[in-house]
């Protein structure tokens, strides 16, 4: 939207101040506001913020974190697509903001930016994530001595609980709906004064944004009614704790198909879904640091309290960490979602959901290449840890090997597990990657090794390895059961033949398969097959089955996509 038109819209809404909001690592919603007269200027250039703020805990105590002190500045830059009026705050509106460096680059400590990166990672894998946060919270009244007591002592799902809170709930619902958050269900929950009011699922980023707004809205409207709305995990020691379960579903970006469901089998988790859940469970001990982020969280996460104290999954199992929700009777097409139960409102929803996506994707493939997390651990240049996961190659590789072991222990024996590695970039040393590759090729726990070489036939950068092409430094390794595949600028049938002649077992195709969805069949029919030349028009890529989202992503590859008229499609499609 044009910023001047945006300003006119905000003035039409009779807004005086617009809040630039972010959620810090302690789950506290913070921000700064700008007056309407300066809105365009600050929407373009952001609002200044000290780099120290992410190191501030929930008691406003600055923690000693390197690089997050009194020296340094970033900018809060708003996402104007997230603009909404605040019905509970006269003449006020808000926008979600990202943290950006003074060089106009995304700041690594920005939680919202982290979620955006995980969403993009999912898109690169061809999937779209939808999610919803399912919060519980306690409604209380403040006594003269300052203490709080539940607003009622009603029972779970009791109609008495409805009557005790009907007025404030009605106003909360109205405020949520005015901000574009459709409400789905409401009922009194298990604890005295405990409420569960859920809103509709959305795309991942919108879902996290919605939860930030939800928390602010509930507290603000309750305050207007002289109530206290507590979203703390355990506000009353003798009552049930407040969770905030995360519901997540995974969809094929091209077809729109739910990847966790099986056609014709309404309550069967697909192989993809099992792999996704395996990734989540393998990361669960670390993941709960993001999803159950406070000391108070662990007063709630106790066995036999229906709070998911057990590291397992199951259909409609409310003691399991991961519950697969059974399909509703009126579902018109196969659809399943997972519910992560060890989660509560003390978390930063961007970190929680981003971590959950990353964990699930790791179950689909252990990606140790291209600068992803495992690559960062393996890299001697990036990994500066001094514990068991840093130092020697064996220590830097420990996380990868631990994950392999965890996946194998969790998944069925016929689950296919591959590992992708890349040499040279991101501080990788070819000699070390050769050593790790050799170890993996002799490891019966994986089913294939994928070496992403960037350019299969180029000479290595390191002087001591320049004597032969990059691919040959891996084809000479000992193989028994585990096959070796390579990727990297294999664009033609001749390139594939050359790679196979070099001694690999498999050729992995990227861009050539994007240009031709049936590239393997074409090469089998014509070993000399050569794809159409780049750049190609968006219309051409769509005719090959790419979604609008995928086409948008491919624009990041210089020289791949053009807006010019498309060349004739080899199949005759236009």
N, C-alpha and C positions, 0 to 999 in steps of 0.2 A: 504494500500500500504506500502511496506517496505520503511523505511525512506531513506535508501541509494539509492534505485531505484528512489525515489521521488527527491532526490538531483540531480541525473543524469538527470532527466527530466527537472528540473529547469535550470541546466547548459546548456542543449541542447537548451532551449528557449532563451539563451543569457541574462538571468536575473542577475542583480547585487544585487538589493535590493528587499526583499519581505516585504510588509506591512502587519502587523497584525492589522486588523481593528475592531472597535466596534462603536456602536452608543450610545451616552449618553442619559440621561433622558430629555435633552433639544432638542433632535433631531440632535445634532451636531455629524458628523462623525469624529472620532478621531482614533488614533492608533500610533504604533511604527513600525519601520522597522528593519530588520536584514539583514546583509550582507550574501551573499551566503556561505561564508566560515564558518559561524556559524549557518546555517539554520537547520541542523539536531539536533544540540544541543538545540537550542531554540524551535524547533518544538516539541521536547520531553519534555523539562522542562519549556517552556513558557518564556515570557518576564515580568520582574517586573513592577508593576504599583501600585501607591499609592491608598489606599482605598478612598482618598478624591475625586477622579475624578468624581464619580457619583453625587457629590454634587456641581459640577461646573456648573454654568448657561451659557447661550449662550453669555454672555459678559465676560466670564472667571472670574466671581466673585464667590468665594467660599461661599456657603450658610451654615448657622449653622445647621448641621444635626448630631445628636448623632451617634458616631461611624464612621463618615466619615470625619475625620480630619487629622492632620499631622502624627498621629501614626497608623501604620498598613500597611500591604502590601498584594497584591494578585498577581496572575499571569495571563497574557493573553496567553491562550493556543489555537493554531490555529486548525481549522477544515480543514485538508489537502484536504478533498474532495471538498472544496470550492475554491481551487487554480485556479487562472486565470491570464494570462498575461494582462497587461494594455496597450492597443494599443496607447493610447495618452501620455504615459509616458515611454520614452526610458529606456530599461534595468530594468524595474520595473514590479512587479506582486503583487497580494494581496491575502490574505486569511481572512475569517471571523474568529474572535476569541471569545472564551468564557472566562469569568472571573472565576477563580478557586482559592480556598483558599490554604494556604500553607500546609494544611493537605490533599490536592488533592481532596477536595470535591467541588461540584458546589457552587458558591457564591450566596447567596440569592438576592443580588442587581444586578445580571447580567440579562439584558433585554433579551438577546438571550436565556439564560437558562430558563427564565420565559416562553417564547414561546414554547420551547421544552417540558416543563412540561405540558402546555395546550394541545399540540399535543398528548402527551402520555395520558392525561386524556381523550381526544377524542377517542384514540385507545382503552382504557379500556371500553369505551361505545360502541365499535364496529364500529366506524365511522372514515373516513379519510377526511381531509379538503384540498381543493384546493382553491387557492386565486390568485388574481392579484391586483396590485396597479395601478390606472389609473391617472397619474399625469398631471396637467396643469402647465405651466410655461411661464414666460414672457421673451422675447428676447429684449434686449435694447442696446443702444450705450451710451457711457460715453462722456459727454461734457467737454470742457476745465475747467469749474468750478467744475468738479467732480460729478455733478448731472447726472442722467440717464434719458433718454427718450425712449419710445418704438421705435423699429426698423422700424415700419411702422404704418400707420393708416388704415389698411385694415379692411374690414367688416368680420363678422363671415362666415367661410367656403369660403371666397372669393379667387379666383385664384390669385389675386394681392398679398395676403399674402404668397402664395406658392413661388412666384418669389422672394420676398424680403428675404427669408431665405433658398432658395434651397441649396446653397453651404454648410452651416453649418449643416443643417438637414441631408444631404447626408453623411457627415463625422460622425455625431452622430450615425446614423443608422449603418454604417459600424463598428464603435467602439462597439456598443451594440451587434451586431451579432457576432463579433470576441470573445466576452466574453460569448457566449452561451445564449443570450437573443433575441429570434426571435421577430422581430417587426411585429405588426398586422395592425395598422392604423396610419395615420398622417393627420392632417388638422389644418388650422388656426382657433383659437377659437374666442370667443365673444369679448374679449378685444383687444385693439391695441397692436400688437406685441405678443399676446398670442398664445401659441402653445399647441397642444395635440398630443403626440406621445406615443402610447401604445405598450406594449410588452405582450407576451403570458402568460397565467396563468401557475401556477406550484404548486407543493405541498407547504404547508404552510411555512415551514422553507425556502425553496428555493425562494419562492415569496418575503419574507422579505429581504433575502440576495440580491436578484436581485434589489430590490428598493434602497438599500443602494448603490450598484454599479451604478445604473441608475443615481442617483442624482450626484454622483461624476463625472460620464462620461459627462453628459450634461454640467455641469459647466466648466469642463476642456477643452472640445472640443470648446465650445463657446469662451472661453478665447483665444484659439489659433487663432480664427477668429476675434479677437478684439471686440467681443461682450460680454455683461454681460447677463448671464442667471439667472434670479431671480425665485426661487421657493417659495418665500414668499407668504403667503395667500392673502395679499393686498398690492402689491408693488406700485401701483398708485391709489390715492384716487378717481379719477374720472373714473376708469376703472373696469371691472369685476375682481373679485378676483380669485386666483388660488386654486382650490380644488385638492384633491388626493383621489378620491373615492376608497373604498375597495370593490372589488367583491369577494364573497365567495360562495362556493358550498359545500355540505355535501354528502358523498358517503358511502354506506355500505361497510365495510372492507372485507366482505366475498364474496358478489355477485358482487360488483362493480356497484350497482344500485344507481342512483341519488335519494336521500331520500327526496328531496324537490319537486320532480315532481310526477305526477300521470299518470300511464300508460293509453294511449289513450285519455288523456285530456291535450293537449300541454300547455295551459296557465292557469292551475289550481294549486294552491299551496297546497301541501299535508298537512295532519294533523301534521306530523312531522315538515314540514316547518313552519306551523303556530305557533307551539310551540317554534321553534327556534327563529322566529321573535319576538314572545312575550317576550322571555328572553332578546333579544337585546333591545327592547323598554322599558322594565321594568328597565333596567340598564342604559338607555341612558343618564340621567343627569350626572352620574358619568363617563360613558364611554367616553364622549366627552372630558373629561380632558386628556385622553390618545390619542384620535384621532385628536382633534383640540387643540394643546398643547400650543399655544402662545397667548399673548394678541391680537396680530394682527389677529388671527383667527376669532375673534368675530366682527371685522369690516366687515367680509365677510358673516357671518351667520346672515343675516337679512331677514325678510319676503319679498316675492315677488322678490327675486333676484335669484331664482332657485338654492339656496344654502342650501336647506333643513332646514329651520327654524321651521318646524312643526314636532312634535313627533308622526308621524303616518307612515303607510306603504300603498303601493298600486302598482298595475301593471303600469309600465311606468309613474309613477307620479314623476316628477323631482322637486317638492317642498316638497316631503315627505322625512323624515329621512332615511327610508328604501324603496328603489325601487326594485321591482321584475322585472327583465328584461324579456321581452317577448321572446319566443323561435324563433330562426332563422329558416327560411324555409328549410334549408338543414340539420337540425339536424336529425340524423339517429335513435337516441334513446331518450327517455324522459330525459330532462335535464333542470333544472332551477337554477339560482343563484340569490343571493341577493346583492344589491349594497348599502353600507353604505355611504351616501352622506356627513354628517357633519364630514369630515376628510380632512386634508391637509398635505402638505409636511413638516410642522414644527414638526410633530410627530416623535417619535421613532417607526419605523415600527414593531419591535418585541413586544413592549408594546401594540401598537394599535391593531395588529392582535391577539395577545394573549388575550387581554381583550375582543375582539369581540367573540373569540371562547368560552371563559369562560361564557360570557353573554348568548350566544346561548345555551350552554349546560345546563345552569340553567333553561332555558325554558323547556327543556326536562325532567329534574328532579331537584328538590330542594334538593341538597345533603348536609346535615348537619352533615355528619359522616366522619370518616377516615382522619381527619386532613385537609379537604378542607376548603375553606374560611369561610363558615357558622359555621363549627365546631370550627374554630379559634375564631370567635366572641363569641360563647357560652362558650368556655373554660375560667374558672376563672384564670387559670394558664397562658394562652397565651394572653388574652385580657387585656391590661393595659390602655385602653382608659379612658378618664375622661369626655367625652361628654355624650350625650343621649344613646350611643351605648356601654357603658362600665360601670361597677360597679355591680349593683344587677343582679340577674338572669333575671328579667324582662327587664332590659336595654340591657343585653348581647343577649337576644333573640329577641330584637326589629327588627333587620335586617331581620331575618327569617320571622317574622310575617308581616313586611312591604312587603316583597317579595310575600308572599302568597296573601296578599290583592291586590298587583299590578297585579299579574298573573290573579287573578279572575276578576279584573276590565277590563283586556285587552282581555282575551280569551273568547270563546264561553262557554255557560253554561254547555255543555256536555264535555268540555275538562277535561280529567282525570289528577288530580294533586295529587301526593304522596310526602311524606316527609320521608327522611331517617335520623335516628339518631343513634349514637353509644355511649355507656357508657364507663367509665373507662379510656381508653387511651386518650392521648393528653390533660391531665389535667382535664378530665371530672369527675364530682362527681355523683355517682349513684343516690343519693337523689335528686339532681337538675334535672337530666335527667328524673327521674320518674315524678317529678313535671311538667316538660315541656311536657312529653309524655301525661300526664293526660289532660293538657290543650288542646293539639292537638286532642286527642280522642273525646273531646267534642266540637270541632270546625267544624262546618258544611262546612267550606270553603275547606277542603281537602277531598280526596276520600279514602285514606288509609294511615296508618302509618307503616313504615318499620323500625323495630329495628334490626340493624346489631350488633349482640352481640359478634362477633368473635368466641365464643364457647358457644352455646346455653345452655348447661346443667352444665357448670362449676359453682363453688361457687365464688361469687364476691370477689374482692381483699380487699375491705374495711371491717374491722372487724365487724362493726355493721350490715352488711348485709350477713354475712356468713351462716346464719341459713338455707338458702334454695337456690336452683339453680337460676342462673341469670334470666332465662326466667320467673320464677314465680313472680319476682318483677314487671313484667309488665302485666302478665295475670290477676292479681288481681285488675287492674285499671278499673274504670267505663267506659264502652263503650255504646254508643247509636247507631248512624248510621255509624261511622267510624270504619272499620275493622282493626285489628292488625295483622301484619305479623312479622316473625322473620327470621333471617339468622344467620349462624355461625356453621360450621362443621356438617351440615345436609347432610351426605354422603350416607345414605342407606334408604331403605324403612322403616326399623324399626325406624331410627332417625326421619323421617317425622311423623310416627304414634305417636311417643313419644311426639313430639312437639304439634301435634294436641290434644293429650290427656291432655297436660298441659294447654290447653285452648286458643291457638292462632286460628285465623281465616284463616291464610295463612302461608305457608312455602315458603321462598325464597331460591332458589337453585343456587349455584355458581359453584364450582369446579366439583360437581357431574354431572351437566348438560354440562360442558365442556367435560367431559369424555364420556358422552352419550347424544347426542342431543335430544333423545327421552326419557329421564329419567322419566318424569311424566307418560308416557304411560306404561313404564316398571314397575313402582311401582303399577299402577292400575292393571296391569295384574298379578303381583307377589308382594304382600306386603312385602315379605322378600328379594326383589331384592338388590344385593350388586354390586357396580361398580367394574370394573377392578382395580387392585391395581397399585399404582404408584411405581416407575416412568414408564411412557409410552414413546414410541418413537415418534418423530415428524411425522412419516408416519401415525401412528395411529390417532393422532389429526387431520391431514389433511383429513383422511377418515371420520372423524366426522364433517367436514365442516369448520375447522379453516383455516384461511388464514396464509400465511407465517409470516405476521406481528403479528398476534395473537399468533402463536406458539413461536415466538421470545419473546413476552411479557411473556408468561407462563414460560419461562426459568428463570425468576426472582423469581419464587416460588420454593424454595429449595425442591429437591426431586420429582418434578412433571414431568420433561422431561428428557429423556436420549437419547443418540445417539446410544444406543445398538439396535440390531435387535428387531422389534416390536413383541409383543405377538399376537397370533391369534385374530382377531377381532370377537366379539361375533356374528355379523351378517354374518360372513363368508368372509368379505372384507379383503383384504391384503394390 
